[in-house]
Amino acid sequence: MRNLELTVDGKRMTAESGSRLIGIVGASGPAAVAAKVNGRLESLQARITGNATIETVALDSPLGKRVYRKSLCFLLSYASALIAPERVLIIGHSLGDGYYFRYRGNEKPDRDSLERVMREAVSMDMPIELVDLTHDEAVAYSREHGLVETESLLESLNASSYSFARLGGCMEMNYEPLLPSTGLLTLWELREYEDGLLLRYPQSRSPKRIMPFVDNPLLFSVFRENKRFASILGVSSIGELNSKVQDGSIEKTVLLSEALQRRRISDTARLIRERGSVRAVFIAGPSSSGKTTFSLRLSDELRVEGYRPIKISLDDYYLPTEKVPVDEFGEKDYEVLESLDLPLLRKQLTDLIEGREVHLASFSFKDRRTTFRPEAVRMDDDSLLVIEGIHGLNPKLIPSLPHGYGFRIYISALTQVNLDTRSRISTTDNRILRRMVRDMRTRGFDAVDTLSRWPSVERGEKNHIFPFQNNADVMVNSALEYEMGVLKPYAEPLLRSVPKEAGEAYTTARRLLDFLEFICPIPSTLVPPDSLIREFIGGSVYSAI
């Protein structure tokens, strides 16, 4: 067996071809939970077969935390398979600092037994191995254990073999790297929640303890509605979506998905009408949640309800560059509330609500200067302000707004389709793909730009958007059940253009490419011109998008 030339964390060494990464990086210490091999994230149980540059991934790094959380979910699946093999535990959505799980038949979970088995597995430091299964073996295992979504995905892929992770007698598709063993999974909390379980993990701001539980019933209600919509569509997993592409029924699925989202928007407009006293609608959400198209479509529905909407974007109220505050790194921080010209914004909104005529602001991102629109606007009895921007739910935005005058909407792309029975699709990954496609089309930013900027975007969201989401009167999910298939043909060439020299951006690009391999492409010609996804791929009836 030939020796390989390796560079591990900057140090040169040799190893036999076929050696496991865990043996190669073992000298780096117990904090290593995975490794980047030539920039690609790999499990430490993976074997290395060629010369490579290897970087260890620490537990406290962003990638390390991702590996920890995915491994924690597998640990729960193992415990459930051991104590209740006749039941099927399905991973659901993220909820705050945890993941929601439920049994397929809505059976009551035995939390105490599950926790006991999980703790025992951690104390035993059980290995999490990688095994290759043939197509027939993988399908047979999934069918035997009731993993309907996994079986559907395997049938749609129809590959000759698949990589699976194994913990004891429990297996799942090897979608993302896991820890090499269970010994590091010491910090978590398992609690009963609604009709299922919430598996909680440490947050970045508190890596050594589980924070006190903060419920988010409004967000959970949105996911519960999504579950109902998914059953109407027959699309709760990627395998089911792929099968509709393959059998030719995807066009009907697209139309029904759009109809359900149209219902969400029209229901929101009716709620505003029923409130009666509303004079201003505030729409906020994280990056690439579709705020712009949603605000325009909501405005259309409000017209149907008899209103005359006046749309305002908070982006038109930025301060000139020299007045924008700086962050802890000395960079201009356009994510903070204080980056807006708050006196101007508050005066114009107050003037409008009190019936005065106003020339609304217009901000040029090219010149970083504010001008004023030549046409004046004035609110009548049937007028309604529709205000869109990341700070829309912050109570400090317009503190003087009379009680009952505001209606607040939180919007996000809350991905409701799972990869399979035991693997969810990250809402963040969905938004990254949306933003990357739009950035290239409208701003000339390539994939490296988008992926490199994303950590900064996330920091801004955690500080300035997510803390205020429970101020919303309504939460709206902008994700469409079919959209991953539409985004794939646009995203893949952009991701493939990311060079290895781009570091973390390359690692993220490779991970997203691996994920997109599971999805059948859907032609964009099936997407209606008023669809929210058109904000990202182009061709919207709202031509300014």
Phi and psi in degrees as a GROMACS rama.xvg file:
@    title "Ramachandran Plot"
@    xaxis  label "Phi"
@    yaxis  label "Psi"
@TYPE xy
-77.7394  153.002  ARG-2
-85.2225  144.583  ASN-3
-104.2  146.179  LEU-4
-93.7476  118.469  GLU-5
-125.323  150.146  LEU-6
-120.55  113.986  THR-7
-112.738  111.517  VAL-8
51.3665  42.2264  ASP-9
88.1486  -7.60782  GLY-10
-106.485  134.649  LYS-11
-81.618  142.041  ARG-12
-159.952  172.603  MET-13
-123.663  157.147  THR-14
-156.54  154.463  ALA-15
-70.9792  142.442  GLU-16
-60.2841  135.319  SER-17
95.1202  -2.80388  GLY-18
-67.7132  147.243  SER-19
-78.0855  145.692  ARG-20
-61.2109  -31.6681  LEU-21
-62.2547  -32.0944  ILE-22
-76.7137  -30.9111  GLY-23
-75.5221  -40.9683  ILE-24
-97.7526  5.8626  VAL-25
-55.0185  -32.0583  GLY-26
-69.3706  -12.3405  ALA-27
-77.6987  -8.76519  SER-28
104.12  165.564  GLY-29
-69.6298  -12.393  PRO-30
-74.8577  -14.2086  ALA-31
-73.9926  123.673  ALA-32
-115.099  -13.9472  VAL-33
-162.996  -176.29  ALA-34
-148.485  149.084  ALA-35
-98.1746  116.836  LYS-36
-104.874  110.262  VAL-37
52.0279  39.4683  ASN-38
88.022  -6.15365  GLY-39
-103.998  131.948  ARG-40
-72.4511  129.532  LEU-41
-135.163  151.806  GLU-42
-69.4158  148.499  SER-43
-69.2454  -13.0786  LEU-44
-84.4602  -7.51464  GLN-45
-71.2746  153.184  ALA-46
-97.9599  146.112  ARG-47
-106.096  131.242  ILE-48
-122.457  2.22821  THR-49
-147.206  164.862  GLY-50
-56.587  142.59  ASN-51
-158.985  156.651  ALA-52
-101.972  125.449  THR-53
-120.376  131.581  ILE-54
-119.94  127.793  GLU-55
-75.2011  149.561  THR-56
-108.561  119.698  VAL-57
-81.8558  153.922  ALA-58
-60.2495  -35.0023  LEU-59
-89.1109  6.53633  ASP-60
-85.6592  162.454  SER-61
-56.0726  -41.3429  PRO-62
-68.8044  -38.471  LEU-63
-61.6019  -39.7512  GLY-64
-65.8279  -36.3474  LYS-65
-64.4122  -43.9027  ARG-66
-62.3243  -41.7161  VAL-67
-60.9291  -47.2052  TYR-68
-66.6071  -40.9711  ARG-69
-64.9427  -39.9357  LYS-70
-66.5869  -35.7766  SER-71
-62.5987  -40.4799  LEU-72
-63.6942  -40.0464  CYS-73
-65.4501  -36.7626  PHE-74
-61.0043  -42.247  LEU-75
-65.4654  -41.324  LEU-76
-61.1352  -40.0955  SER-77
-60.9139  -47.6533  TYR-78
-61.4277  -41.9462  ALA-79
-65.3393  -42.001  SER-80
-64.3304  -27.9108  ALA-81
-79.0955  -44.1155  LEU-82
-93.3841  -20.6795  ILE-83
-141.851  64.594  ALA-84
-62.9399  -19.7222  PRO-85
-79.5769  -11.5915  GLU-86
-100.748  156.48  ARG-87
-118.091  115.048  VAL-88
-88.2548  126.598  LEU-89
-115.25  128.415  ILE-90
-72.8298  139.646  ILE-91
-110.145  -124.941  GLY-92
-108.453  167.525  HIS-93
-79.1365  147.17  SER-94
-144.017  99.9138  LEU-95
63.977  -119.309  GLY-96
-103.813  41.8144  ASP-97
-161.698  176.847  GLY-98
-120.016  136.868  TYR-99
-91.6999  132.545  TYR-100
-123.718  153.352  PHE-101
-149.058  158.114  ARG-102
-85.8566  146.311  TYR-103
-56.4297  -39.0956  ARG-104
-91.6844  13.8277  GLY-105
58.5384  28.2654  ASN-106
-66.151  149.999  GLU-107
-70.6117  127.642  LYS-108
-74.9335  147.361  PRO-109
-93.7282  82.3538  ASP-110
-57.8753  -43.7346  ARG-111
-63.2324  -43.2272  ASP-112
-67.6344  -40.7654  SER-113
-59.9945  -47.2246  LEU-114
-62.9281  -40.3962  GLU-115
-60.4356  -46.5178  ARG-116
-65.6935  -39.4624  VAL-117
-62.8002  -44.5422  MET-118
-63.7673  -38.7879  ARG-119
-63.7521  -41.5141  GLU-120
-64.4413  -36.1018  ALA-121
-66.5332  -44.8466  VAL-122
-66.0316  -29.1134  SER-123
-82.9724  -10.3485  MET-124
49.3459  54.5208  ASP-125
-67.4852  138.86  MET-126
-71.0729  142.492  PRO-127
-105.648  104.2  ILE-128
-95.4864  163.406  GLU-129
-111.555  131.758  LEU-130
-133.2  150.373  VAL-131
-101.117  131.267  ASP-132
-119.215  142.821  LEU-133
-69.2421  167.219  THR-134
-56.901  -47.0968  HIS-135
-64.0471  -40.4802  ASP-136
-63.8224  -42.8778  GLU-137
-65.8882  -42.7189  ALA-138
-65.6036  -41.9958  VAL-139
-62.782  -43.5354  ALA-140
-62.6461  -46.1745  TYR-141
-62.7377  -40.9624  SER-142
-67.53  -42.295  ARG-143
-62.1367  -33.1825  GLU-144
-102.699  12.1253  HIS-145
71.9315  20.7692  GLY-146
-85.9576  72.866  LEU-147
-60.2409  -43.7245  VAL-148
-66.089  -37.6793  GLU-149
-67.7064  -43.6008  THR-150
-59.4903  -42.3196  GLU-151
-62.1895  -40.9047  SER-152
-64.8162  -45.0204  LEU-153
-60.1455  -43.3313  LEU-154
-64.8666  -34.4908  GLU-155
-75.0008  -27.8485  SER-156
-81.9078  -42.3067  LEU-157
53.2067  43.3307  ASN-158
-84.1371  167.704  ALA-159
-76.4979  -30.5776  SER-160
-154.617  165.3  SER-161
-142.4  152.499  TYR-162
-92.5469  129.802  SER-163
-121.666  149.671  PHE-164
-95.2099  144.866  ALA-165
-132.146  130.426  ARG-166
-128.434  109.876  LEU-167
60.0119  -126.445  GLY-168
-96.4864  7.94132  GLY-169
-100.278  134.345  CYS-170
-130.04  152.981  MET-171
-149.014  158.584  GLU-172
-60.0476  137.572  MET-173
-83.4593  82.2153  ASN-174
-86.8228  -43.318  TYR-175
-135.242  154.628  GLU-176
-57.9934  143.439  PRO-177
-115.745  168.759  LEU-178
-61.085  153.915  LEU-179
-71.8322  -21.1443  PRO-180
-158.204  173.455  SER-181
-87.6652  -7.55987  THR-182
-60.5069  -27.8164  GLY-183
-82.8209  -8.42705  LEU-184
-84.9261  62.626  LEU-185
-95.7431  -19.2335  THR-186
-116.195  107.235  LEU-187
-169.779  169.114  TRP-188
-140.179  134.897  GLU-189
-115.343  122.948  LEU-190
-136.759  149.834  ARG-191
-69.8852  140.202  GLU-192
-148.504  123.822  TYR-193
51.0588  -123.493  GLU-194
-101.515  19.3248  ASP-195
-144.2  -141.197  GLY-196
-132.171  150  LEU-197
-119.862  117.217  LEU-198
-98.7765  109.056  LEU-199
-101.02  148.154  ARG-200
-130.708  163.898  TYR-201
-68.8037  141.123  PRO-202
-86.4009  162.698  GLN-203
-60.5229  -35.9335  SER-204
-78.4271  -8.29119  ARG-205
-144.2  68.9073  SER-206
-70.5916  -13.576  PRO-207
-110.125  7.86294  LYS-208
-156.98  157.416  ARG-209
-84.8801  126.182  ILE-210
-70.3087  156.02  MET-211
-55.6159  142.428  PRO-212
-70.0083  131.407  PHE-213
-122.214  116.536  VAL-214
-74.952  154.584  ASP-215
-138.48  70.9943  ASN-216
-63.9068  -29.7627  PRO-217
-65.8296  -44.3901  LEU-218
-64.269  -42.0238  LEU-219
-61.8539  -37.1725  PHE-220
-64.7031  -33.5134  SER-221
-65.6367  -44.0412  VAL-222
-65.833  -35.6081  PHE-223
-64.4423  -39.7809  ARG-224
-63.7541  -40.2367  GLU-225
-60.6694  -39.0212  ASN-226
-60.7527  -40.2286  LYS-227
-65.873  -42.2974  ARG-228
-64.2447  -39.7345  PHE-229
-61.089  -36.8192  ALA-230
-69.0663  -33.2876  SER-231
-64.7637  -42.1058  ILE-232
-78.9399  -24.0754  LEU-233
71.9761  30.5842  GLY-234
-133.652  92.9869  VAL-235
-113.019  -6.40993  SER-236
-147.629  164.158  SER-237
-64.8805  -34.6908  ILE-238
-59.7774  -42.3637  GLY-239
-66.8796  -38.7802  GLU-240
-64.1246  -45.8623  LEU-241
-58.8228  -39.9014  ASN-242
-64.2673  -32.3779  SER-243
-72.1272  -32.0942  LYS-244
-66.5999  -43.5878  VAL-245
-72.9038  -30.1846  GLN-246
-95.428  1.99712  ASP-247
85.6729  8.75271  GLY-248
-97.6723  10.5322  SER-249
-66.9387  -31.8974  ILE-250
-61.2991  -41.4346  GLU-251
-65.0614  -38.3155  LYS-252
-63.8978  -41.7008  THR-253
-60.1808  -48.577  VAL-254
-63.3379  -39.5233  LEU-255
-70.4444  -39.2497  LEU-256
-60.8799  -42.8556  SER-257
-66.157  -38.0787  GLU-258
-64.5616  -39.5673  ALA-259
-65.8252  -39.1068  LEU-260
-69.6117  -36.4219  GLN-261
-61.4904  -36.8074  ARG-262
-63.6299  -41.7564  ARG-263
-57.3743  -43.9424  ARG-264
-70.9959  -42.2484  ILE-265
-67.7089  -34.89  SER-266
-63.0095  -38.0271  ASP-267
-64.544  -42.2134  THR-268
-61.8516  -38.7431  ALA-269
-67.3021  -36.7135  ARG-270
-61.8546  -39.8919  LEU-271
-64.4454  -43.2186  ILE-272
-61.9684  -42.0984  ARG-273
-66.1344  -29.0067  GLU-274
-64.8839  -36.0301  ARG-275
83.899  -48.3218  GLY-276
-90.5573  -1.36723  SER-277
-67.1635  131.972  VAL-278
-117.791  -19.3593  ARG-279
-142.979  128.595  ALA-280
-104.733  124.488  VAL-281
-106.858  128.467  PHE-282
-120.625  121.813  ILE-283
-136.214  155.968  ALA-284
177.699  167.607  GLY-285
-70.9999  174.714  PRO-286
-56.3579  139.234  SER-287
63.09  29.3373  SER-288
-86.5541  -7.23151  SER-289
87.8226  29.6621  GLY-290
-59.2413  -40.7019  LYS-291
-64.9914  -53.1444  THR-292
-64.6312  -39.8559  THR-293
-59.6  -43.5913  PHE-294
-63.5194  -36.0487  SER-295
-71.9242  -41.4445  LEU-296
-70.0691  -36.9793  ARG-297
-63.6823  -39.0532  LEU-298
-59.7488  -40.2853  SER-299
-61.3084  -43.8834  ASP-300
-67.0572  -34.0501  GLU-301
-67.4598  -33.3363  LEU-302
-62.8938  -40.0555  ARG-303
-61.1628  -32.5142  VAL-304
-80.342  -1.63436  GLU-305
100.1  7.40889  GLY-306
-90.9519  161.579  TYR-307
-115.365  94.5338  ARG-308
-71.9573  142.346  PRO-309
-118.333  109.672  ILE-310
-85.9799  134.02  LYS-311
-131.598  131.455  ILE-312
-104.942  130.081  SER-313
-64.9425  -19.9372  LEU-314
-62.9507  -19.0334  ASP-315
-83.4089  4.01712  ASP-316
-121.891  25.7877  TYR-317
-69.3198  149.612  TYR-318
-74.5069  158.322  LEU-319
-58.2941  151.99  PRO-320
-50.8847  -42.5652  THR-321
-66.9699  -16.2273  GLU-322
-101.772  -4.17986  LYS-323
-73.9935  131.74  VAL-324
-65.248  159.147  PRO-325
-104.023  155.547  VAL-326
-90.702  -171.175  ASP-327
-65.5254  -17.7739  GLU-328
-97.0155  5.05287  PHE-329
81.2826  10.4634  GLY-330
-94.883  150.692  GLU-331
-61.7992  128.865  LYS-332
-108.275  98.1473  ASP-333
-85.7827  2.44183  TYR-334
-91.3308  -17.6841  GLU-335
-82.2091  154.266  VAL-336
-58.67  -34.9503  LEU-337
-71.787  -4.24248  GLU-338
-78.7912  -8.03913  SER-339
-93.8218  151.6  LEU-340
-79.9475  80.2639  ASP-341
-63.383  -41.0589  LEU-342
-58.0557  -42.5751  PRO-343
-65.9683  -46.982  LEU-344
-59.9126  -48.475  LEU-345
-63.5716  -39.5909  ARG-346
-65.457  -44.297  LYS-347
-66.7158  -40.5244  GLN-348
-67.8845  -40.0576  LEU-349
-62.8286  -44.6503  THR-350
-59.326  -43.1098  ASP-351
-63.7919  -47.898  LEU-352
-63.4383  -31.4569  ILE-353
-87.6414  6.7653  GLU-354
91.7159  9.02331  GLY-355
-88.5217  156.18  ARG-356
-80.1908  140.204  GLU-357
-139.168  139.288  VAL-358
-97.2799  105.209  HIS-359
-65.0291  151.988  LEU-360
-73.2908  154.364  ALA-361
-141.118  119.778  SER-362
-101.986  131.756  PHE-363
-95.5934  115.124  SER-364
-72.0991  -21.0003  PHE-365
-73.0579  -46.9414  LYS-366
-94.785  -11.2106  ASP-367
57.0392  40.8447  ARG-368
-134.853  153.504  ARG-369
-99.6652  134.078  THR-370
-122.693  -178.928  THR-371
-126.127  140.339  PHE-372
-69.0877  140.345  ARG-373
-67.893  -30.7469  PRO-374
-87.0567  135.064  GLU-375
-90.0526  151.991  ALA-376
-124.46  151.192  VAL-377
-143.957  141.357  ARG-378
-85.6721  131.866  MET-379
-102.584  -175.192  ASP-380
-61.717  -29.2684  ASP-381
-99.2452  10.3124  ASP-382
-84.0847  153.912  SER-383
-148.412  127.022  LEU-384
-79.4398  132.478  LEU-385
-117.414  104.598  VAL-386
-110.489  119.679  ILE-387
-119.063  132.768  GLU-388
167.291  164.766  GLY-389
-66.2403  -21.6528  ILE-390
-99.3477  15.8767  HIS-391
-61.7282  -24.7936  GLY-392
-99.119  -0.500813  LEU-393
-74.804  119.851  ASN-394
-63.7972  -17.436  PRO-395
-79.9216  -9.18438  LYS-396
-62.3691  -55.9207  LEU-397
-130.818  75.4953  ILE-398
-65.6386  -20.7895  PRO-399
-89.5144  1.94425  SER-400
-63.6501  124.706  LEU-401
-58.0116  146.268  PRO-402
-59.0595  133.746  HIS-403
91.4805  -12.1068  GLY-404
-79.3762  -24.283  TYR-405
-103.591  145.842  GLY-406
-129.083  122.51  PHE-407
-112.848  132.586  ARG-408
-123.272  128.299  ILE-409
-104.505  128.941  TYR-410
-125.286  137.743  ILE-411
-154.738  159.67  SER-412
-88.2298  85.7548  ALA-413
-90.2993  90.5022  LEU-414
-59.6628  120.919  THR-415
-105.017  -6.17546  GLN-416
-93.2744  126.254  VAL-417
-83.9761  158.081  ASN-418
-69.0821  -51.0728  LEU-419
-153.331  -158.622  ASP-420
-62.4864  -37.2001  THR-421
-114.685  3.88152  ARG-422
-129.583  123.16  SER-423
-91.6161  166.044  ARG-424
-103.887  125.246  ILE-425
-66.3905  129.937  SER-426
-58.3485  -37.0041  THR-427
-61.7935  -42.1365  THR-428
-62.4863  -39.4247  ASP-429
-58.9541  -45.7316  ASN-430
-69.2296  -34.4702  ARG-431
-61.2106  -45.9077  ILE-432
-62.9725  -43.6758  LEU-433
-57.3705  -50.6934  ARG-434
-66.2498  -40.0629  ARG-435
-61.7969  -43.9714  MET-436
-64.7886  -43.635  VAL-437
-69.2311  -41.8217  ARG-438
-57.3671  -42.4349  ASP-439
-68.0204  -37.6432  MET-440
-76.556  -39.4278  ARG-441
-109.398  -22.5021  THR-442
-119.897  -6.32344  ARG-443
73.5329  14.5236  GLY-444
-85.34  131.124  PHE-445
-83.7737  179.251  ASP-446
-62.9444  -35.074  ALA-447
-61.4216  -43.9466  VAL-448
-57.5907  -50.5279  ASP-449
-63.2862  -47.4483  THR-450
-67.9609  -33.8015  LEU-451
-71.6365  -33.6205  SER-452
-78.9187  -18.1882  ARG-453
-58.9988  -43.1818  TRP-454
-56.0146  -37.6284  PRO-455
-67.242  -39.6547  SER-456
-60.2639  -45.0671  VAL-457
-62.9218  -40.317  GLU-458
-60.538  -42.9065  ARG-459
-62.8428  -39.6609  GLY-460
-65.8527  -42.2907  GLU-461
-63.533  -32.7165  LYS-462
-88.5712  -32.5568  ASN-463
-121.74  -6.41834  HIS-464
-122.549  -58.5605  ILE-465
-58.5701  -37.1871  PHE-466
-61.7854  -18.5936  PRO-467
-107.506  6.21879  PHE-468
-64.7119  -28.7235  GLN-469
-78.5311  -1.84935  ASN-470
-77.2167  -8.34852  ASN-471
-72.8018  144.714  ALA-472
-78.5428  -30.4198  ASP-473
-142.68  141.016  VAL-474
-109.956  136.007  MET-475
-123.829  133.358  VAL-476
-94.3972  122.47  ASN-477
-94.6499  -5.33819  SER-478
-72.1278  137.571  ALA-479
-102.971  138.825  LEU-480
-59.5763  -27.0067  GLU-481
-99.3464  -3.36472  TYR-482
-66.6733  -27.1053  GLU-483
-59.7415  -37.3273  MET-484
-67.0761  -32.2148  GLY-485
-75.8162  -39.7883  VAL-486
-68.9598  -29.1559  LEU-487
-52.9089  -52.7086  LYS-488
-63.0278  -26.956  PRO-489
-79.3034  -38.5598  TYR-490
-80.4007  -36.5525  ALA-491
-57.6903  -50.1065  GLU-492
-63.69  -31.4273  PRO-493
-67.7566  -44.1501  LEU-494
-65.4858  -36.997  LEU-495
-69.4957  -18.7706  ARG-496
-80.1011  -8.7741  SER-497
-75.4839  118.33  VAL-498
-78.5019  159.214  PRO-499
-60.4011  -28.9791  LYS-500
-67.8837  -10.3797  GLU-501
-78.388  0.0541997  ALA-502
65.1485  -121.594  GLY-503
-60.379  -33.2334  GLU-504
-62.9212  -37.7855  ALA-505
-66.6002  -43.3068  TYR-506
-59.9697  -43.675  THR-507
-65.0476  -41.0523  THR-508
-61.1303  -43.9991  ALA-509
-65.4601  -38.6739  ARG-510
-64.1417  -42.5834  ARG-511
-68.5464  -35.7364  LEU-512
-64.2031  -41.8201  LEU-513
-60.0295  -40.5613  ASP-514
-65.7173  -44.0536  PHE-515
-66.2102  -19.3093  LEU-516
-60.1487  -24.6024  GLU-517
-80.9365  -8.89463  PHE-518
-111.036  131.813  ILE-519
-78.4401  134.857  CYS-520
-68.7879  148.483  PRO-521
-121.528  127.227  ILE-522
-65.0044  137.169  PRO-523
-68.5855  -15.5019  SER-524
-63.1929  -18.0755  THR-525
-83.0082  -11.0847  LEU-526
-83.8213  123.916  VAL-527
-61.3252  153.137  PRO-528
-67.8435  -19.6258  PRO-529
-98.9219  8.24269  ASP-530
-65.1505  146.408  SER-531
-63.5541  -30.8319  LEU-532
-68.0715  -18.9631  ILE-533
-65.3942  -22.608  ARG-534
-58.5638  -25.8187  GLU-535
-103.842  -39.436  PHE-536
-92.9377  -12.9663  ILE-537
94.895  171.81  GLY-538
82.9331  22.4165  GLY-539
-76.198  146.765  SER-540
-64.8173  -24.6567  VAL-541
-84.0502  86.1162  TYR-542
-59.6825  -21.9605  SER-543
-72.1201  -14.3259  ALA-544
